[in-house]
């Protein structure tokens, strides 16, 4: 098949493809730049199935680099630039990377050779790589999971996984010429990566704003029509009132993902006129699995919607969500080994617990690897977290188990308050009794620690669990 960028250049020509504060790159120019960088990569030894680590901030250059690697049939391995050096080196070893591409020689890595992105961009225009020797089955990206409950896993995604993920998304949320999707998520996260492929298959433009602008400022400056947001970003957008009416008229779709969105924020979003879509997704399925359609009623927005095209979903007898389809990953990477975790019919058990209603809409309850038993009762931290987020002043919550001599474990919670008015911790447990039975109410509620460790986009539950144990023991 032909490279997706080359196809888009034919279909969309001079339409904007990439927009940042310095430039607007058309689809035709996008294709030329990808060809040039692909040749430069080949000149320095990158070839088919080479594994190339990338530690870069979001930029137009990084997008072009990713697509150039795909054109070479190499495998891109984007890694969080927020990771410590030891974490980056561990990721590089795990995937067997041969090369690391960085910015301004910002890292000294002994795991493999490294090169500055600026040196690659300085390549010549003399030769171009053929754009018609690709396959949807070819390995394209290795993306690391968040690792919020353990060591991050290296997920191998094929070009077909990324292509069909975009196709199914665009059928539910149209994204075509004239539309602009703000890249507000990092490209080492599958939520950010998916935006690139929705643009290539639909013809919309990807907008990058690396300034210190607030979210609403970026939306207005670049006339953004589409957004992908996680919980914190949505809360900030709702808190901004200065330009709300303009933003309401301008936006066509706001895709919500990441951690569970509290019902109160969903209700406020609808009342503010935001065109929101709730969803459920995971790295192993190349982003979205289920998403609500446009103009969904409020009660459906409290779910994660129905399965999109090219995906299948079912709930096992034990309540675990299982998925398969054209977007399902190829396997987990461990050196040169590819570990598949599917049953004989291709179903992948996600580790998430959920239910599906009569209309096929999914509700996610929690995870099998965070559930714990307290006095013989199953406790899903996510259920308590959702209840906490119903309380005025609480914008984020995380619940972890602490050992207890009588009950085995008891829940403790950390809550982060609104900057304007933090929650009254003394009254939180009493308020929770309106939503939860007594055995699910946390024994202790702590304020969110400053500089809390995160893994990807999610709080590091293990770090919070250890902190809770220390705080809990000091209070008894």
N, C-alpha and C positions, 0 to 999 in steps of 0.2 A: 504494500500500500504506500501511498504518498505521505510524506510528513504532514502533520496536521497544520503546521504553520504555513507550509507551501500551499496546501489546499485553501486555507483561509485567505492567503494573498490573492489567489485567483477569484475567490467568491466575493471578497470584501474590499480588495484593492486599496484605495486611498482613504478608506474609513479609518478613524482612530482605533489603534489597538492597545497602546500603552501611553499613559499620560502621567507625567510627574511635574514638579515645579519648574523644571528647566526645558522640557520638550514634550511634543506630542509625536509619537511614532505611528505611522500608518501601518496597515497590515503588509503592504508591499515592502516597506523599509524594514519591518520586523523580520520578514523572510530573508532579506539580503544580509542583515546583521547576524542572524542565526547561521547562515551559510558561511560567513566569514569567520565566526568564532569556532564553528565546527572544524574548519580547516586548520585554524590555529591550534586547537586541541589535538588534532591528529599530528601536527608537526611536533608537538612535545610528547608524543607517545601514547595518547589516549586512543583506544580502539574499541571494537565491539566487546561488550561485557566487562570492560574496565570498570572498576568501582571507584568512584571519585567522591571524596568527602567535601562538603561545602559548609563553611562557617562564615556567613555573611549576613548583614542586615538586609531587609527587604529593599530591593532596588530594581530598576529597569535592567541593569547589567546582569543581575542574578537571574531574572526571568529568561533573558536571552541565553544565558549560560545553560540553564536547565533544558531548554528546548534544543540547544546545540548538542548536548550530551545524548538526548533521545535520538537525534538525527544520526549520530554516530553509532547508535545501538549500544552505547555505554550505559552505566547505571549510576544515577545521581543519588547521593546519600546526604541530604541536608541535615545538619546538626544544630541544635540551639546554640546561638552565640552567647546565651546566658549561662551555659554550662561551665563548670570549672575545667581547667586544663586536663585534670585527671579523668574527668567524665568524658571529655572529647576524645582523649586517647583511648579510653575503654570502648567507645562507640566505633572508632576507626579499626581497632583490633577485631571487634565482634564481626564486622562486615568484610574484613580483609581488604581495606581500602589501599589502593596503590598510590594515590595522590590526594592532597588536600588543597583546596582553593580557599584563600583567605583574603583579607583586606589590609593593606599597609603593613604586611609582615607582623601582624598583631600577635601571632602565636609562634612559639618555638616548640615544634612537635618532633619527637624522635621516632614516632611510629611509622611514618612514611614521608616521602618528600613533599614539600609544599611550594606553592607558587601564588603570587599576588594576582588578584583579578585584573588589576591594571596592566600587568604584563601580557595577559591573554588578550585583552581588548586592543592591544597595540599591534595585532597581527596584520598581515598584508591582505590585499584583495585579489591576489593573483589566481587563486584556485578556489573552487567551491565543491562541497561534498554533495553527491547525488542525494536527491530527496525522495526517491521512490523505492527504497529497499527495506522498508519497515514492515513489521508484523504486529498485529494486535496481541499476539502471544509473547512478544519479547519482554524480558524484564526491563523496567523503566526507572523505578524509584525504590529506595529502601527508606522507609519512614519509621522513626522510633515512636513507640507508644508513650503515653504520659508517665507511666511508671509510678502512679500515685500510691499503689499498694505493694510495690516490689520493684525489681530491676526492670528497666525499660526493655521491651522486646523490639527486635528489628523486623519490620513487616515488609515483605517483598510485594510490590504492586507492579502489575504488567501495564503496558500501554493500553490494552483493552479494558482493564479495570478502570483506569482514569477516563478513558473515552466514554464508556457506557455510563459511568457515574455522571458525567457532564450531560450526556444525552437525556438521561432520565430526569435529571434536575431541570433542564431547560424545558422539558415537556410540562412540568408542573409550574415553574416560575420562568416565563419567557425572558430571554436576555439576548437582545438582538442589536443591530446597528442603531446608533443613537443613544443606547443605554450605557450607563457607567457604573461599574461595581467597585466600591472602595476596598482596597486590599488592607483591611484593618487587622488581619490575623497574619502571623508569621508564616513564611514559606516552608519551615520545617514542620509545620502542623498541617494535617491533611485538609483542614477547613480552609486554610489559605491557599494551598496548592490547587484545590478543586476549582477555585475562581478562575485560574488561568485556563483550564480546559473548558469551562463553560463559555468563556469568551471565544476561544478558538472554534468551538462547534456552533456557537450562536451568532457571533459577529459583534458583540458588545465590546466596550473598552474597559481595561483594568486601570484603575487610578491608584497611584502611590503618592502619599503625602508624608515625607520624612521630616517635616518641620515639627515644631512643638505645638502646632495648632490643636485646639480642642476638637472633639469629634464633630460637633455641629458646625464649626468653622470650616473643616475639610469638606463636609457635605455641601455647604453653600458655595465655597470657592470653586469646586470642581463640578458643580451641578450633578452630584451623585444621585443615581436613581435606585441603586441596589446596595444592600448592606448585609454583611454577616457579622453577628454580634454574639459575644458571650455575656454572662450575667452582669459583670461589672460594667461593661460598655453600655449595656441597655440601661442600667440604672443611671449612669452619667448622662445619657441622652435624654432620659425622662426628666432629669433634674435641671436641664437647660431649657429655659423658657423664652429667652430673648428672641430666638429665630424660629420658634416652634411652628407657626403658621406657614412660613415659607417651606420648611422642611416637610411638613405634612403634604403640601401640594406637590412637592418635587419627588418624593420617594414613591417607588412602585412596589418594592418588596423589602422586607427586613427578615432575614433568615436567622432564627435563634438556635444556638447549639451550645456545646460545652456542658457545663454543669446544669442541673435541673433549674428551670426558671420558676420562681415562686408564683403561685396563682395571683397574688396581689399585683405583681409587676405585669403579668399578662393582662389583667383587668385594666390597669392604668394605661397600658399601651393602647388597648382598644379605645378607651375613653379619649385618649389624646389623638386618635386618628392614625396611628402608625399601622401600616399594612403588614402585620407580622405573620410569620409562618413558624410554627413550632416543629421541631424535628427530633429524630433519634438517629445517631450515626456512630461510627467507630472507624478507626484507622484500617482495621482488617477488611472493611467494606468500602474503602476509598471515599469516605465521607458519609453523606446521607444514606440512610436505609428507608426511613419513613419521613414524610413531611406533610403538613396540612396544606390544602389548596388555598387559593386566594378567596377572600371574603368568607372564611369559615366562621361559624357562630362561636361565641365565647366558650360554650361547653366543649366544643371540639378542640379549641386551642389549648385546653387543659390537658389534652392528650398529645401524643407525638405524631398523629396522623397515620395515613395508610402507606403501605409499601409502594415505592416508586417503581416505574418500569425498569426491567433488567435486574430486579431484586426479588427474592422470596423470603418470607418470614413465617415462623411458626413458634408456638410456645409448647415446650415439652410437658409431660405429665408432672414433672417436679416444679414447673413454673419457669424454667430457664428459657430465655429467648435464643432461638437458633435461626441462622441465616445462610443463604446461598445465592448463587446467581452469577451474572456476568461481571459483577463488581467485586466478588469475593477474592481475597488475596491469594497469592500463589503458595505462601508458606512463611514460616519464621526463619530468618537467616542466622546461622551460627557458623562463622567461618565460611567454608565452601559448602557446608551442608544446608539443605533446605528442609525444614521440619514441617510436615503437613499435619494439621490437627482437625481433620474432617472425618466424618463417618463414611460408610461405603456409598451413601447416596449424595455425598458432597456437602452435607450440613455442617456448619461450624457453630459450636456452642459458645455463646458470647460471654458467659459468666454473669449476665444481667438477668434479673428476675422481672417478669412483667405479665400483663394480661392483654387480651385482644377482645374488643366488644363486638357486637353483632354486625357493625358496619366495617369491621376490619381495622379500627383505630387502636393503636398501641398505647398502653400506659405502662411506664417503667416504674417499678417499685423500689428496686435496690440492686445490690450485687451479692453474688454468692460468697465472694472473698472478703466482704466487709461485715457480713452478718455474724452475730455472736449470740450466745445463749446466756440469759440472765434468769436464774431461778426457774429453769426449765422452759422459758419463753424465748422464742426467736425474736431477736431485735435487729431491724434493718436501720442503720444510722440515717440513711437517706430519708426515711419517713419522718424521723424526728427533725432533721434539718429543714424539711419542707414546712413542718409545723412552726418551727422557730421563725422562719421567714414570713410567716403570716402576721407576726407581731410588729407593730409600729416601731420604727427606729432600727430594726435589724435588716441589714442588707445582705449578709452572708453568714452562714453557720456551718460548723463541722462538728460531728459527733464521733467519739472514739470510746472503746471499752477500756475500763481500768479493772484490775483484779480486785475481787471482794471475797472475804473469808466465808460468807454465808451464801451468797448468790452466784459465786463463780466470777461473774463480771457485772459491772454496772456502767451505764452510759454517763459520760461527762461531755460537756459541750463547750465550744469556743464560738463567740459571736462577734461580728464586726458591725458597728453601728454606723448610721448615717453621720456624715461630718457635721451636719447642722445640729442634730440631737441624737446622741447615743441612747441605747436602751437602758431602762432601769433594771439592772440585773436582779435586784431584790424581788421585783415583781414578775420576772419572766417565768419562773417555775409555776407560779399561780396562774398566769395566763395560759400556759401549756395545758393545764388541766381541762381547758375548754375543748382541746383538740385531741388529747391523748389519754389512754388509761394510765393509772399511777405508775405501773411498772416500767413504762417507757419514758417517764419524765427523768431527765438527767439528775444525778445526785448533786453535781456541782456545775455551775456555769461560769466560765472565765471570759475575760475580754480577749479579743484577737491579739496575738503577740506581734509586736513590732518586728518587721523584717522576717516574717514567717517564711520558711523554706517551701518552695513550690517545686513540683515535678511537671514540666511542661506547663499546661494551663491550670492544672489542678493542684490544690494544696497537698503537700506530702503527708499523708495520713500517719505514716510511721513516726515522723518527727513530732506531730501533734500528740500521738498516743504516748510517746515517751515523756513529753512535757506534762501531759495530763496526769500521768502516774506520779511525777515529782510533786506537782501542785496538790494533788489529792492526798498524798501521804503526809504532806506538811500540814494539811488542814484536819488531820485525824490523830 
